[in-house]
Amino acid sequence: MDDCLEIKKKFNRIRGQLEGVGRMIDDRRDKIEIIQQISAVRNALSSLGVELLKEESNSCFTNRDRDDQIKKFEELVANFFKLN
C-alpha cells in the first residue's frame, strides 16, 4: 500500500480518538478515563511521528550529496527530540 495512504489512515484513526476524548468531556466521563484516552492519543501521535522520521531517514542518504545528507540528518535528529 502507498505509504502516504497508510499515514493518512493512521492519522484519521488518531483524529477519531481525539474526537472521542471530546465526546468524553462533553459527557462528563470519569477524569481518569479521559486522561487514559489522552495518553493513548499522545502515544499514537508519537508513534506516527517516529514512523514519519523513519521513512524520512530511509530517504535521507539516497540521492543526496554529502552536505545535503548531513543537513537532513541533523534536521531529523532535532525533530526526533521534539517528539519526546
C-alpha beads as a LAMMPS data file, in Angstrom:
LAMMPS data file: protein, C-alpha beads

84 atoms
83 bonds

1 atom types
1 bond types

-500.0 500.0 xlo xhi
-500.0 500.0 ylo yhi
-500.0 500.0 zlo zhi

Masses

1 110.0

Atoms # bond

1 1 1 0.000 0.000 0.000
2 1 1 1.127 3.553 -0.660
3 1 1 2.982 4.965 2.380
4 1 1 1.055 8.226 2.175
5 1 1 -2.275 6.417 2.308
6 1 1 -1.139 4.361 5.284
7 1 1 -0.035 7.508 7.131
8 1 1 -3.339 9.225 6.340
9 1 1 -5.221 6.160 7.609
10 1 1 -3.310 6.257 10.904
11 1 1 -3.836 10.000 11.196
12 1 1 -7.576 9.598 10.684
13 1 1 -7.645 6.933 13.409
14 1 1 -5.893 9.370 15.775
15 1 1 -8.353 12.117 14.836
16 1 1 -11.184 9.738 15.738
17 1 1 -9.563 9.026 19.092
18 1 1 -9.234 12.748 19.765
19 1 1 -12.866 13.367 18.848
20 1 1 -13.738 10.555 21.251
21 1 1 -11.919 12.424 24.016
22 1 1 -14.025 15.478 23.205
23 1 1 -17.202 13.425 23.497
24 1 1 -15.997 12.009 26.802
25 1 1 -15.517 15.543 28.117
26 1 1 -18.958 16.583 26.850
27 1 1 -20.467 13.529 28.535
28 1 1 -18.655 14.383 31.780
29 1 1 -16.988 10.994 31.894
30 1 1 -14.615 9.987 34.667
31 1 1 -11.475 12.152 34.608
32 1 1 -9.185 9.125 34.891
33 1 1 -10.783 7.571 31.799
34 1 1 -10.288 10.836 29.902
35 1 1 -6.653 11.009 30.981
36 1 1 -6.129 7.426 29.805
37 1 1 -7.559 8.293 26.395
38 1 1 -5.427 11.440 26.163
39 1 1 -2.397 9.275 26.902
40 1 1 -3.431 6.867 24.143
41 1 1 -3.745 9.759 21.677
42 1 1 -0.307 11.099 22.660
43 1 1 1.248 7.661 22.211
44 1 1 -0.418 7.242 18.822
45 1 1 0.829 10.658 17.676
46 1 1 4.319 9.884 18.909
47 1 1 4.317 6.551 17.058
48 1 1 3.160 8.246 13.881
49 1 1 5.879 10.875 14.253
50 1 1 8.544 8.208 14.720
51 1 1 7.234 6.348 11.685
52 1 1 7.478 9.517 9.592
53 1 1 11.007 10.128 10.837
54 1 1 11.981 6.561 9.932
55 1 1 10.608 6.959 6.436
56 1 1 12.425 10.239 6.019
57 1 1 15.663 8.781 7.373
58 1 1 15.473 5.974 4.810
59 1 1 15.478 8.564 2.056
60 1 1 17.984 10.757 3.872
61 1 1 21.055 9.041 2.492
62 1 1 19.895 8.267 -1.009
63 1 1 20.135 10.578 -3.983
64 1 1 21.737 13.391 -1.989
65 1 1 25.198 14.888 -1.914
66 1 1 27.160 14.634 1.325
67 1 1 26.427 18.173 2.571
68 1 1 22.726 17.681 1.946
69 1 1 22.846 14.306 3.738
70 1 1 24.449 15.863 6.818
71 1 1 21.970 18.746 6.853
72 1 1 18.996 16.387 6.506
73 1 1 20.345 14.054 9.213
74 1 1 20.785 16.965 11.649
75 1 1 17.223 18.082 10.899
76 1 1 15.921 14.560 11.564
77 1 1 17.754 14.316 14.898
78 1 1 16.469 17.709 16.023
79 1 1 12.906 16.750 15.197
80 1 1 13.221 13.355 16.860
81 1 1 13.878 15.007 20.205
82 1 1 10.892 17.309 19.727
83 1 1 8.640 14.233 19.645
84 1 1 9.508 13.267 23.207

Bonds

1 1 1 2
2 1 2 3
3 1 3 4
4 1 4 5
5 1 5 6
6 1 6 7
7 1 7 8
8 1 8 9
9 1 9 10
10 1 10 11
11 1 11 12
12 1 12 13
13 1 13 14
14 1 14 15
15 1 15 16
16 1 16 17
17 1 17 18
18 1 18 19
19 1 19 20
20 1 20 21
21 1 21 22
22 1 22 23
23 1 23 24
24 1 24 25
25 1 25 26
26 1 26 27
27 1 27 28
28 1 28 29
29 1 29 30
30 1 30 31
31 1 31 32
32 1 32 33
33 1 33 34
34 1 34 35
35 1 35 36
36 1 36 37
37 1 37 38
38 1 38 39
39 1 39 40
40 1 40 41
41 1 41 42
42 1 42 43
43 1 43 44
44 1 44 45
45 1 45 46
46 1 46 47
47 1 47 48
48 1 48 49
49 1 49 50
50 1 50 51
51 1 51 52
52 1 52 53
53 1 53 54
54 1 54 55
55 1 55 56
56 1 56 57
57 1 57 58
58 1 58 59
59 1 59 60
60 1 60 61
61 1 61 62
62 1 62 63
63 1 63 64
64 1 64 65
65 1 65 66
66 1 66 67
67 1 67 68
68 1 68 69
69 1 69 70
70 1 70 71
71 1 71 72
72 1 72 73
73 1 73 74
74 1 74 75
75 1 75 76
76 1 76 77
77 1 77 78
78 1 78 79
79 1 79 80
80 1 80 81
81 1 81 82
82 1 82 83
83 1 83 84
